[in-house]
Amino acid sequence: MLWVAAIALGLVAGFATRGRIDNLARLHFRWPWLVVAVLAIRAAAVLTPLRSVDGVQYLYAAGLATLVGWALWHVKRVAGIWLVAAGSSLNLVVIAANSGRMPVAPELAGSLVQRGHLGQYAVMASDTHLNWLGDWISLRGLVGWGPLDAYSPGDLIVALGIAAVTALAMRIGAEATETPPGIVSDPP
């Protein structure tokens, strides 16, 4: 779960920069249920029997496009979310170029190799496009808890964005509660 590791990294960075965890409560997203819906669609396309239904990859691609739009809608409102939008856009480009499927390096594809494709994933081959944007990065031993243990450059940028949003949100308002240098807060 790369996203869990990204949140943990953001929390560590937030605390290291004297941020406060209660500042995360001040972070407000518009339509947060939309993100939950897209994550539910992704989970259904990867983890349920729906992954065997041809066409489910297009539902996931539409959800990802919605997530990109949602993140772009928040760019001026949430510091660091532009990284989430950029990484998600890279993933959307490679998925669109491959008929709704993310190419996965054969050595990281596990049982996907026997099928050729499953849900939103396809085994990387000479007939897949933009393979350098596909899932070819292994973080085995670090965050390799996902169904394929393979990540794309877009996934890493999204994770960096999640960490940045978390860390920066922890800093929101922290400056206002600190006493500026050289100013005495309590008279002698």
C-alpha positions as CSV (number, residue, x, y, z in Angstrom):
1,M,0.0,0.0,0.0
2,L,2.0,2.8,-1.4
3,W,-0.6,5.4,-0.3
4,V,-0.4,4.4,3.4
5,A,3.4,4.8,3.2
6,A,2.9,8.2,1.5
7,I,0.6,9.3,4.3
8,A,3.1,8.1,6.9
9,L,5.9,10.0,5.1
10,G,3.8,13.1,5.1
11,L,3.1,12.8,8.8
12,V,6.8,12.4,9.5
13,A,7.6,15.4,7.3
14,G,4.8,17.4,8.9
15,F,6.0,16.7,12.4
16,A,9.6,17.4,11.4
17,T,8.6,20.9,10.2
18,R,6.8,21.6,13.5
19,G,3.4,20.9,12.0
20,R,0.4,19.8,14.0
21,I,-1.8,16.9,13.4
22,D,-4.9,18.7,14.4
23,N,-4.3,21.1,11.4
24,L,-5.3,18.1,9.2
25,A,-8.8,18.6,10.4
26,R,-8.8,22.0,8.8
27,L,-8.2,20.5,5.4
28,H,-11.5,20.6,3.5
29,F,-12.1,18.9,0.1
30,R,-15.0,19.5,-2.1
31,W,-17.0,16.4,-2.8
32,P,-14.7,14.0,-0.9
33,W,-17.2,11.2,-1.6
34,L,-16.1,11.3,-5.2
35,V,-12.6,10.1,-4.2
36,V,-14.1,7.3,-2.2
37,A,-16.3,6.3,-5.2
38,V,-13.2,6.2,-7.5
39,L,-11.3,4.1,-4.9
40,A,-14.2,1.7,-4.7
41,I,-14.3,1.4,-8.5
42,R,-10.6,0.7,-8.5
43,A,-11.0,-2.0,-5.8
44,A,-13.8,-3.6,-7.7
45,A,-11.8,-3.6,-10.9
46,V,-8.8,-5.2,-9.2
47,L,-10.0,-7.3,-6.2
48,T,-13.5,-8.7,-7.1
49,P,-14.8,-11.1,-9.8
50,L,-15.7,-8.0,-11.9
51,R,-12.0,-8.0,-12.9
52,S,-12.8,-10.8,-15.3
53,V,-15.6,-8.8,-17.0
54,D,-14.4,-7.3,-20.3
55,G,-15.0,-3.6,-20.2
56,V,-14.4,-3.0,-16.5
57,Q,-11.1,-1.3,-17.4
58,Y,-13.1,1.5,-19.1
59,L,-15.1,2.1,-15.9
60,Y,-11.8,2.4,-14.0
61,A,-10.3,4.7,-16.7
62,A,-13.4,7.0,-16.4
63,G,-13.0,7.0,-12.6
64,L,-9.4,7.9,-13.0
65,A,-10.3,10.8,-15.4
66,T,-12.8,12.0,-12.8
67,L,-10.1,11.9,-10.1
68,V,-7.7,13.9,-12.3
69,G,-10.5,16.5,-12.7
70,W,-11.3,16.5,-9.0
71,A,-7.6,17.1,-8.1
72,L,-7.2,19.9,-10.7
73,W,-10.4,21.5,-9.2
74,H,-8.5,21.6,-5.8
75,V,-5.1,23.0,-7.1
76,K,-5.6,26.5,-5.7
77,R,-7.3,25.2,-2.6
78,V,-5.0,22.4,-1.4
79,A,-1.2,22.9,-1.4
80,G,0.6,20.0,-3.1
81,I,-2.4,18.4,-4.8
82,W,-1.1,19.3,-8.2
83,L,1.4,16.4,-7.8
84,V,-1.5,14.0,-7.3
85,A,-3.1,15.5,-10.5
86,A,0.1,15.2,-12.4
87,G,0.8,11.5,-11.4
88,S,-2.8,10.5,-12.0
89,S,-2.7,12.2,-15.4
90,L,0.4,10.2,-16.4
91,N,-1.4,7.0,-15.3
92,L,-4.5,8.1,-17.3
93,V,-2.4,8.7,-20.4
94,V,-0.8,5.2,-20.4
95,I,-4.1,3.6,-19.6
96,A,-5.8,5.4,-22.5
97,A,-3.0,4.4,-24.8
98,N,-3.6,0.7,-23.9
99,S,-7.4,0.4,-24.3
100,G,-8.1,1.1,-20.6
101,R,-5.3,-1.2,-19.2
102,M,-2.1,-0.4,-17.3
103,P,0.8,-2.4,-18.7
104,V,2.7,-4.4,-16.0
105,A,6.3,-5.7,-16.4
106,P,6.1,-9.5,-16.8
107,E,8.5,-10.1,-13.9
108,L,6.2,-8.2,-11.6
109,A,2.8,-9.4,-13.0
110,G,2.5,-12.7,-11.0
111,S,-0.4,-14.8,-12.2
112,L,-1.4,-12.1,-14.7
113,V,1.3,-13.5,-17.1
114,Q,-0.9,-16.6,-17.8
115,R,-4.0,-14.5,-18.6
116,G,-2.4,-11.7,-20.5
117,H,-4.8,-9.2,-19.0
118,L,-7.1,-9.0,-16.0
119,G,-9.3,-6.0,-15.0
120,Q,-7.3,-2.8,-15.5
121,Y,-4.0,-4.6,-16.0
122,A,-2.2,-6.1,-19.0
123,V,1.2,-7.8,-19.3
124,M,3.7,-5.4,-20.8
125,A,4.8,-6.5,-24.3
126,S,5.9,-5.2,-27.6
127,D,2.3,-4.4,-28.5
128,T,1.6,-2.3,-25.4
129,H,2.3,1.4,-25.6
130,L,4.2,3.8,-23.4
131,N,5.6,1.0,-21.3
132,W,8.0,3.4,-19.6
133,L,4.9,4.9,-17.9
134,G,3.5,1.5,-17.0
135,D,3.9,-0.5,-13.8
136,W,7.6,-1.6,-13.9
137,I,8.9,-0.3,-10.6
138,S,9.1,-2.8,-7.7
139,L,9.2,-1.6,-4.1
140,R,9.3,-5.1,-2.8
141,G,10.3,-5.0,0.9
142,L,9.3,-1.4,1.2
143,V,5.7,-1.0,0.4
144,G,5.0,-4.2,-1.7
145,W,1.6,-5.1,-0.1
146,G,-0.5,-4.5,-3.2
147,P,-2.0,-7.1,-5.5
148,L,0.8,-6.8,-8.1
149,D,3.7,-5.2,-6.2
150,A,4.4,-3.1,-9.3
151,Y,4.2,0.7,-9.5
152,S,4.3,3.2,-12.3
153,P,6.2,6.6,-12.3
154,G,2.7,8.1,-12.1
155,D,2.0,6.1,-8.9
156,L,5.2,7.4,-7.3
157,I,4.3,11.0,-8.2
158,V,0.8,10.5,-6.7
159,A,2.4,9.1,-3.5
160,L,4.8,12.1,-3.4
161,G,1.7,14.3,-3.8
162,I,-0.2,12.6,-1.0
163,A,2.9,13.0,1.3
164,A,3.2,16.7,0.3
165,V,-0.5,17.4,0.9
166,T,-0.3,15.7,4.3
167,A,2.8,17.6,5.4
168,L,1.7,21.0,4.1
169,A,-1.7,20.6,5.6
170,M,-0.1,20.0,9.0
171,R,1.7,23.3,8.6
172,I,-1.5,25.3,7.8
173,G,-2.1,27.8,10.6
174,A,1.0,26.7,12.5
175,E,2.7,29.9,11.5
176,A,-0.1,31.9,13.0
177,T,0.2,30.3,16.4
178,E,3.9,30.8,16.7
179,T,5.5,33.9,18.1
180,P,7.6,35.6,15.4
181,P,11.3,35.8,16.2
182,G,12.3,39.0,18.1
183,I,8.8,39.6,19.5
184,V,8.1,39.0,23.1
185,S,4.7,37.4,23.7
186,D,4.4,38.1,27.4
187,P,5.6,41.5,28.8
188,P,8.0,41.2,31.7
